[in-house]
Amino acid sequence: MLSGRLINLIENHQEQITASVIREMRRHRDLAHYYKLPDAELRERAQWIVEQLGYWLSGGHDTEIQLRYELLGKKRFEEDIPLHEAVRALAIIKDKTLAFAREQWMAKTAMDLYAEEELDRRVVRFFDTLTVHLVKGYENAWRVEEHALI
């Protein structure tokens, strides 16, 4: 059972998590394209995932996630953002979200510990799914452009 308290903790502190994401992205020189973006844009890109995490994890949104992230992959291709940067940005959002939950959540019982482990497992799987669809959208856009050039 996924703890609603953990999800609420994350969603209620999405601004703090997003600020941590931005700081981390600013430290990574291998994110050259993201490094050039203003904080407001980075915040917007990370925030909508974190603030609606409960919605995304509640299930039944597979098609919506697929469409959104394949479209996002296409958009990142059109923005000339290298694929590795787009994937790394998602990984940073995932890592900072889980790090926040681990730092804030004090497991007092076996059920609390189970809830924390379940959140970790589901968030990792969710971000893996986002990454697959992002890459798929990026590759599809790349193939379309490649065929257009021939």
C-alpha positions in Angstrom: 0.0 0.0 0.0 1.4 3.3 -1.0 1.3 5.9 1.8 -0.8 8.9 0.9 1.1 10.8 3.6 4.3 10.3 1.7 2.8 11.5 -1.5 1.2 14.5 0.3 4.6 15.3 1.8 6.2 15.4 -1.6 3.4 17.4 -3.3 3.1 19.9 -0.4 6.9 20.6 -0.6 7.2 20.6 -4.4 8.7 24.1 -4.4 11.5 22.9 -2.1 12.1 19.8 -4.2 12.0 21.9 -7.4 14.5 24.4 -6.0 16.8 21.4 -5.2 16.4 20.2 -8.8 17.4 23.6 -10.2 20.5 23.7 -7.9 21.5 20.3 -9.0 21.0 21.1 -12.7 23.1 24.3 -12.3 26.0 22.2 -10.9 26.1 19.8 -13.9 28.1 21.3 -16.7 27.2 18.4 -18.9 23.6 19.8 -19.0 24.8 22.7 -21.2 21.4 23.3 -22.8 19.5 23.2 -19.6 22.2 25.4 -17.9 21.2 28.2 -20.3 17.5 28.1 -19.4 16.2 30.6 -16.8 15.3 29.2 -13.4 11.6 29.9 -14.1 11.6 27.6 -17.1 13.5 24.9 -15.2 11.1 25.2 -12.3 8.1 24.8 -14.6 9.6 21.8 -16.3 10.2 20.0 -13.0 7.2 21.2 -11.0 4.4 19.8 -12.9 5.7 16.2 -12.3 6.3 16.7 -8.6 3.2 18.6 -7.8 0.9 15.9 -9.3 2.9 12.8 -8.3 -0.1 11.3 -6.6 -2.2 11.7 -9.7 0.4 10.0 -11.9 1.0 7.2 -9.4 -2.7 6.5 -8.8 -2.8 4.4 -12.0 -4.9 4.4 -15.0 -2.9 7.2 -16.7 -0.7 5.0 -18.9 -2.0 6.4 -22.2 -1.8 10.0 -21.0 1.8 9.5 -19.8 2.8 7.9 -23.0 1.3 10.7 -25.1 2.7 13.5 -23.0 6.2 12.1 -22.8 6.5 11.1 -26.4 5.4 14.6 -27.3 7.9 16.0 -24.8 10.7 13.8 -26.4 9.7 15.3 -29.8 9.8 18.8 -28.3 13.2 18.3 -26.8 14.5 17.1 -30.2 13.0 20.2 -31.8 14.7 22.4 -29.2 18.0 20.8 -30.0 18.5 19.4 -26.5 20.7 16.3 -26.6 18.9 13.2 -25.6 21.3 12.5 -22.8 20.5 15.9 -21.2 16.8 15.3 -21.4 17.2 11.9 -19.7 19.6 13.3 -17.1 17.1 16.0 -16.3 14.4 13.4 -15.5 16.9 11.4 -13.4 17.7 14.5 -11.4 14.0 15.2 -10.7 13.5 11.6 -9.6 16.6 11.6 -7.4 15.7 14.9 -5.7 12.1 13.8 -5.1 13.2 10.5 -3.5 16.0 12.2 -1.5 13.5 14.7 -0.1 11.1 11.9 0.9 13.9 9.9 2.6 15.2 13.0 4.5 11.8 14.1 5.7 10.1 10.8 6.4 10.9 9.1 9.7 9.8 5.5 9.6 8.4 4.7 13.0 6.8 1.4 12.3 7.2 -1.5 9.9 4.2 -0.2 8.0 6.0 3.2 7.6 9.1 1.5 6.3 7.0 -0.5 3.9 5.3 2.6 2.7 8.7 4.3 2.1 10.0 1.3 0.2 6.8 1.1 -1.9 7.0 4.8 -2.7 10.6 4.3 -3.8 9.8 1.4 -6.0 6.8 3.0 -7.6 8.5 6.4 -8.2 11.5 4.6 -9.8 9.2 2.6 -12.1 7.2 5.7 -13.0 10.3 7.7 -14.0 11.6 4.7 -15.9 8.3 4.8 -17.9 8.7 8.5 -18.5 12.2 8.0 -19.7 11.2 5.3 -22.2 8.4 7.4 -23.7 10.6 10.5 -23.8 13.3 8.5 -25.7 10.7 7.0 -28.0 9.3 10.5 -28.9 12.8 11.8 -29.4 13.8 8.9 -31.7 10.6 9.2 -33.7 11.2 12.9 -34.3 14.8 12.1 -35.2 13.7 9.5 -37.8 11.1 11.9 -39.3 13.7 14.6 -39.7 16.2 12.1 -41.1 13.7 10.9 -43.7 12.8 14.4 -44.6 16.4 15.2 -45.4 16.7 12.2 -47.8 
